[in-house]
Amino acid sequence: MIMNKHVIFWSITVGLGGLLFGMDVAVISGAELAIQHLWHLNSFTHGLAIAAALYGTVIGAALGGIPADLFGRKKTLFWIGLSFFISSIGAAIAPDVNLFMLFRFLGGLGIGASSVVAPIYISEIAPAKHRGKLVISFQLNIVLGILIAYVSNYFIQGLENDWRIMLGVVSLPSLLFSILILLTPETPQFLLLKRNDLAGARKVLELADPNPEETIERIQNNAKQSTEKERLFSGKYVWPLTLAFLFAFFNQMSGINAIIYYAPRIYELTGLGKESALLSTAGIGIANLLFTLLGWYLIDRVGRRILMYIGSIGYIVTLSLIAYAFFTESYTFVPIYIFAFIASHAIGQGSVIWVFISEIFPNSVRASGMAWGSLTHWVFAALVANFFPLFTENYGGELIFGCFAVMMVAQLAYVAFMMPETKGANLEDIEKQVIMH
């Protein structure tokens, strides 16, 4: 089945929210040492300044589903783009650390909300056969944004106020994203279930779906089987809540954001100079993009669980090797281990997380369920980013990366004994599979 051109355009446009997400997350890696020196920050305050955006993501993730349900997926995405624009300009010109953290926090609100709303939009607009590929377009844009930020940082370094320019670059795609969102429609599920707009839903589906009447009937029939006001935190949804929490928890307990945020610092600890560290960090972005593309190709062919098996085993091996390198103080192969770690993340957790969490909750609570998974993800992302410099300084890389490796053994058990396969199924069929577990 060939993907519909309208669905492709809408999914790519919404997926650009991931580009802003990735750029905002990674651009700070080139600025964090300059910020520490400029404002004379200790390890804790420095970690807090860098993690300010991540604490914003916690709030954005927790609340992102509310405007998505009240005002629509489209309007919420438009305001997310504007929040990125304001945040990037504000952080770039901030005169002190407090204002810097305030604007980074605002950008974090956008990151958290986009990680909820964009995958929901794409999962609702996409046909079941291609849903994995299309939702992964969000993740592809995240890793592309990370790569762009790393390469941009490398070329901007050395200019006067280089770190400010690095942060300000994000404003340009933010503005473009907000404009392009105006060209996308609202999702049929929102129009039918939240606005009772049958004509509007039919108009969108006629552009995107070969069987619009059948899809409308399926959405309406599924909605009739649910009470008018479903509560996410009820006994009925214990299993999808548990699946989403653990999936998001393990994502961050791999240490991925510690490496994304502090890659130049980690490389400098291994003896690389600043310029070499930034160049090697760009290599992380390239590895991330290439293996996410591989995950994009495989996710609807081999399924979500196979990719998670590959990623989990890769995590365990690479994190153990990094920990051993720090233990023996033999750092020659650490850049290679980190590239392999990034590849394991990209093909596994990186490719699957937003697809899987957006699939396992029913229509009636999908926005709040996605918010739950995203909230979990960002709470632990903030904690890891905040305390990684402090823990590394006090306990050494061998203990930190060793702990990450142990957590990935637990993730492997989760995949083997808990995670259902959702490849190729309609959202309504997945709902029955997960709820009736």
GISULKA-V942806 format. One record per backbone hydrogen bond with DSSP energy under -0.5 kcal/mol. NH is the residue of the N-H (numbers start at 1). CO is the residue of the C=O. E is the energy in kcal/mol with one decimal. If there is no record, write none. Layout:
# GISULKA-V942806
nh=NH co=CO e=E
nh=NH co=CO e=E
This chain:
# GISULKA-V942806
nh=8 co=4 e=-2.2
nh=9 co=5 e=-2.2
nh=10 co=6 e=-2.7
nh=11 co=7 e=-2.6
nh=12 co=8 e=-2.6
nh=13 co=9 e=-2.6
nh=14 co=10 e=-2.6
nh=15 co=11 e=-2.5
nh=16 co=12 e=-1.0
nh=16 co=13 e=-0.8
nh=17 co=14 e=-1.9
nh=18 co=15 e=-1.9
nh=19 co=15 e=-0.6
nh=20 co=16 e=-1.7
nh=21 co=17 e=-2.1
nh=22 co=18 e=-3.1
nh=23 co=19 e=-2.6
nh=24 co=20 e=-2.7
nh=25 co=21 e=-2.1
nh=26 co=22 e=-2.4
nh=27 co=23 e=-2.6
nh=28 co=24 e=-0.5
nh=29 co=26 e=-1.9
nh=30 co=27 e=-1.1
nh=31 co=28 e=-1.0
nh=32 co=28 e=-1.9
nh=35 co=31 e=-2.4
nh=36 co=32 e=-1.9
nh=37 co=33 e=-2.1
nh=38 co=34 e=-2.8
nh=39 co=35 e=-2.1
nh=41 co=36 e=-1.9
nh=46 co=42 e=-2.9
nh=47 co=43 e=-2.2
nh=48 co=44 e=-2.3
nh=49 co=45 e=-2.4
nh=50 co=46 e=-2.2
nh=51 co=47 e=-2.2
nh=52 co=48 e=-0.7
nh=53 co=50 e=-0.5
nh=55 co=51 e=-2.2
nh=56 co=52 e=-1.7
nh=57 co=53 e=-1.8
nh=58 co=54 e=-1.4
nh=59 co=55 e=-1.4
nh=60 co=56 e=-2.9
nh=61 co=57 e=-3.1
nh=62 co=58 e=-2.2
nh=63 co=59 e=-2.4
nh=64 co=60 e=-1.7
nh=66 co=63 e=-1.4
nh=67 co=63 e=-0.9
nh=68 co=64 e=-1.2
nh=69 co=65 e=-1.6
nh=70 co=66 e=-2.4
nh=71 co=67 e=-2.8
nh=72 co=67 e=-1.1
nh=76 co=72 e=-1.5
nh=77 co=73 e=-2.1
nh=78 co=74 e=-1.9
nh=79 co=75 e=-1.9
nh=80 co=76 e=-1.8
nh=81 co=77 e=-2.0
nh=82 co=78 e=-1.5
nh=83 co=79 e=-2.0
nh=84 co=80 e=-1.9
nh=85 co=81 e=-1.8
nh=86 co=82 e=-2.5
nh=87 co=83 e=-2.3
nh=88 co=84 e=-2.5
nh=89 co=85 e=-1.8
nh=90 co=86 e=-2.6
nh=91 co=87 e=-2.8
nh=92 co=88 e=-1.6
nh=93 co=89 e=-1.4
nh=94 co=90 e=-0.6
nh=94 co=91 e=-0.6
nh=100 co=96 e=-2.0
nh=101 co=97 e=-2.5
nh=102 co=98 e=-1.9
nh=103 co=99 e=-2.4
nh=104 co=100 e=-2.4
nh=105 co=101 e=-2.3
nh=106 co=102 e=-1.9
nh=107 co=103 e=-2.2
nh=108 co=104 e=-2.1
nh=109 co=105 e=-1.8
nh=110 co=106 e=-1.5
nh=111 co=107 e=-2.2
nh=112 co=108 e=-3.0
nh=113 co=109 e=-2.4
nh=114 co=110 e=-2.7
nh=115 co=111 e=-2.1
nh=116 co=112 e=-0.6
nh=116 co=113 e=-0.9
nh=117 co=113 e=-3.0
nh=118 co=114 e=-1.7
nh=119 co=114 e=-0.5
nh=120 co=116 e=-1.2
nh=121 co=117 e=-2.7
nh=122 co=118 e=-2.4
nh=123 co=119 e=-2.6
nh=124 co=120 e=-2.0
nh=125 co=121 e=-1.6
nh=126 co=122 e=-1.7
nh=130 co=127 e=-1.1
nh=131 co=127 e=-0.7
nh=131 co=128 e=-0.8
nh=134 co=130 e=-2.3
nh=135 co=131 e=-2.9
nh=136 co=132 e=-2.2
nh=137 co=133 e=-0.6
nh=137 co=134 e=-0.7
nh=138 co=135 e=-1.6
nh=139 co=135 e=-0.7
nh=140 co=136 e=-3.1
nh=141 co=137 e=-2.0
nh=142 co=138 e=-1.7
nh=143 co=139 e=-2.4
nh=144 co=140 e=-2.2
nh=145 co=141 e=-2.6
nh=146 co=142 e=-2.3
nh=147 co=143 e=-2.4
nh=148 co=144 e=-2.8
nh=149 co=145 e=-2.4
nh=150 co=146 e=-2.4
nh=151 co=147 e=-2.8
nh=152 co=148 e=-2.9
nh=153 co=149 e=-2.7
nh=154 co=150 e=-2.0
nh=155 co=151 e=-2.0
nh=156 co=152 e=-2.2
nh=157 co=153 e=-2.0
nh=159 co=156 e=-2.0
nh=162 co=159 e=-1.4
nh=164 co=161 e=-0.7
nh=165 co=161 e=-1.6
nh=166 co=162 e=-2.4
nh=167 co=163 e=-1.7
nh=168 co=164 e=-2.2
nh=169 co=165 e=-1.6
nh=170 co=167 e=-0.9
nh=171 co=168 e=-1.7
nh=172 co=169 e=-1.3
nh=173 co=169 e=-0.6
nh=174 co=170 e=-1.4
nh=175 co=171 e=-1.8
nh=176 co=172 e=-1.7
nh=177 co=173 e=-2.5
nh=178 co=174 e=-1.8
nh=179 co=175 e=-1.7
nh=180 co=176 e=-2.5
nh=181 co=177 e=-2.1
nh=182 co=178 e=-0.8
nh=182 co=179 e=-0.8
nh=183 co=180 e=-1.9
nh=184 co=181 e=-1.8
nh=191 co=187 e=-2.2
nh=192 co=188 e=-2.7
nh=193 co=189 e=-3.0
nh=194 co=190 e=-2.2
nh=195 co=190 e=-1.3
nh=197 co=191 e=-3.7
nh=198 co=196 e=-1.0
nh=201 co=197 e=-2.3
nh=202 co=198 e=-2.6
nh=203 co=199 e=-2.1
nh=204 co=200 e=-1.8
nh=205 co=201 e=-2.6
nh=206 co=202 e=-2.5
nh=207 co=203 e=-0.8
nh=207 co=204 e=-0.8
nh=208 co=204 e=-1.2
nh=209 co=205 e=-3.5
nh=212 co=209 e=-0.6
nh=215 co=211 e=-2.0
nh=216 co=212 e=-2.5
nh=217 co=213 e=-2.3
nh=218 co=214 e=-2.2
nh=219 co=215 e=-2.5
nh=220 co=216 e=-2.5
nh=221 co=217 e=-2.8
nh=222 co=218 e=-2.2
nh=223 co=219 e=-2.0
nh=224 co=220 e=-1.9
nh=225 co=221 e=-0.9
nh=226 co=223 e=-1.4
nh=230 co=228 e=-0.6
nh=232 co=230 e=-0.5
nh=234 co=232 e=-2.0
nh=237 co=234 e=-1.5
nh=238 co=235 e=-1.3
nh=241 co=237 e=-2.2
nh=242 co=238 e=-2.3
nh=243 co=239 e=-2.7
nh=244 co=240 e=-2.5
nh=245 co=241 e=-2.4
nh=246 co=242 e=-2.5
nh=247 co=243 e=-2.2
nh=248 co=244 e=-2.4
nh=249 co=245 e=-2.7
nh=250 co=246 e=-2.7
nh=251 co=247 e=-1.5
nh=252 co=248 e=-1.4
nh=253 co=249 e=-1.9
nh=254 co=250 e=-0.5
nh=254 co=251 e=-0.6
nh=255 co=252 e=-1.7
nh=256 co=251 e=-0.6
nh=259 co=255 e=-1.8
nh=260 co=256 e=-2.5
nh=261 co=257 e=-2.5
nh=262 co=258 e=-1.9
nh=263 co=259 e=-0.9
nh=266 co=262 e=-2.7
nh=267 co=263 e=-2.8
nh=268 co=264 e=-2.3
nh=269 co=265 e=-1.9
nh=270 co=266 e=-1.0
nh=270 co=267 e=-0.6
nh=271 co=268 e=-1.5
nh=272 co=267 e=-1.9
nh=277 co=273 e=-2.6
nh=278 co=274 e=-2.3
nh=279 co=275 e=-2.1
nh=280 co=276 e=-2.7
nh=281 co=277 e=-1.9
nh=282 co=278 e=-1.6
nh=283 co=279 e=-1.3
nh=284 co=280 e=-1.2
nh=285 co=281 e=-1.5
nh=286 co=282 e=-1.9
nh=287 co=283 e=-2.5
nh=288 co=284 e=-2.6
nh=289 co=285 e=-2.1
nh=290 co=286 e=-2.6
nh=291 co=287 e=-2.2
nh=292 co=288 e=-1.5
nh=293 co=289 e=-2.2
nh=294 co=290 e=-1.5
nh=295 co=291 e=-2.0
nh=296 co=292 e=-2.7
nh=297 co=293 e=-2.0
nh=298 co=294 e=-1.9
nh=299 co=295 e=-2.4
nh=301 co=298 e=-1.5
nh=302 co=298 e=-3.1
nh=303 co=298 e=-0.9
nh=303 co=299 e=-0.5
nh=307 co=303 e=-1.0
nh=308 co=304 e=-1.8
nh=309 co=305 e=-2.2
nh=310 co=306 e=-2.3
nh=311 co=307 e=-2.6
nh=312 co=308 e=-2.4
nh=313 co=309 e=-2.1
nh=314 co=310 e=-2.1
nh=315 co=311 e=-2.6
nh=316 co=312 e=-2.2
nh=317 co=313 e=-2.2
nh=318 co=314 e=-2.5
nh=319 co=315 e=-2.9
nh=320 co=316 e=-1.7
nh=321 co=317 e=-1.9
nh=322 co=318 e=-2.3
nh=323 co=319 e=-2.5
nh=324 co=320 e=-2.3
nh=325 co=321 e=-2.2
nh=326 co=322 e=-2.1
nh=327 co=323 e=-2.2
nh=328 co=324 e=-2.5
nh=329 co=325 e=-1.0
nh=330 co=325 e=-1.7
nh=331 co=329 e=-0.6
nh=334 co=331 e=-1.5
nh=337 co=333 e=-2.4
nh=338 co=334 e=-2.7
nh=339 co=335 e=-2.2
nh=340 co=336 e=-2.4
nh=341 co=337 e=-2.4
nh=342 co=338 e=-2.6
nh=343 co=339 e=-2.3
nh=344 co=340 e=-2.2
nh=345 co=341 e=-2.4
nh=346 co=342 e=-2.9
nh=347 co=343 e=-2.1
nh=348 co=344 e=-1.2
nh=350 co=345 e=-3.2
nh=351 co=345 e=-0.6
nh=352 co=348 e=-2.1
nh=353 co=349 e=-2.6
nh=356 co=352 e=-3.1
nh=357 co=353 e=-2.3
nh=358 co=354 e=-1.3
nh=359 co=355 e=-0.9
nh=359 co=356 e=-0.8
nh=360 co=356 e=-1.5
nh=365 co=362 e=-1.3
nh=366 co=362 e=-0.6
nh=366 co=363 e=-0.8
nh=369 co=365 e=-2.8
nh=370 co=366 e=-3.0
nh=371 co=367 e=-2.0
nh=372 co=368 e=-1.9
nh=373 co=369 e=-2.1
nh=374 co=370 e=-2.7
nh=375 co=371 e=-2.9
nh=376 co=372 e=-2.3
nh=377 co=373 e=-2.2
nh=378 co=374 e=-2.4
nh=379 co=375 e=-2.5
nh=380 co=376 e=-1.9
nh=381 co=377 e=-1.7
nh=382 co=378 e=-2.5
nh=383 co=379 e=-1.9
nh=384 co=380 e=-2.4
nh=385 co=381 e=-2.6
nh=386 co=382 e=-2.5
nh=387 co=383 e=-2.3
nh=388 co=384 e=-1.7
nh=389 co=385 e=-0.5
nh=391 co=387 e=-3.0
nh=392 co=388 e=-2.7
nh=393 co=389 e=-2.0
nh=394 co=390 e=-1.9
nh=395 co=391 e=-3.1
nh=396 co=391 e=-0.6
nh=396 co=392 e=-1.3
nh=400 co=396 e=-1.5
nh=401 co=397 e=-2.6
nh=402 co=398 e=-1.4
nh=403 co=399 e=-2.3
nh=404 co=400 e=-1.9
nh=405 co=401 e=-1.9
nh=406 co=402 e=-2.0
nh=407 co=403 e=-2.1
nh=408 co=404 e=-1.4
nh=409 co=405 e=-1.0
nh=409 co=406 e=-0.6
nh=410 co=406 e=-1.4
nh=411 co=407 e=-1.7
nh=412 co=408 e=-1.9
nh=413 co=409 e=-1.5
nh=414 co=410 e=-1.9
nh=415 co=411 e=-2.4
nh=416 co=412 e=-2.1
nh=417 co=413 e=-2.4
nh=418 co=414 e=-2.4
nh=419 co=414 e=-1.7
nh=425 co=422 e=-1.4
nh=430 co=426 e=-2.3
nh=431 co=427 e=-2.1
nh=432 co=428 e=-1.4
nh=433 co=429 e=-2.0
nh=434 co=430 e=-2.9
nh=435 co=431 e=-2.8
nh=436 co=432 e=-1.7
nh=437 co=434 e=-1.4
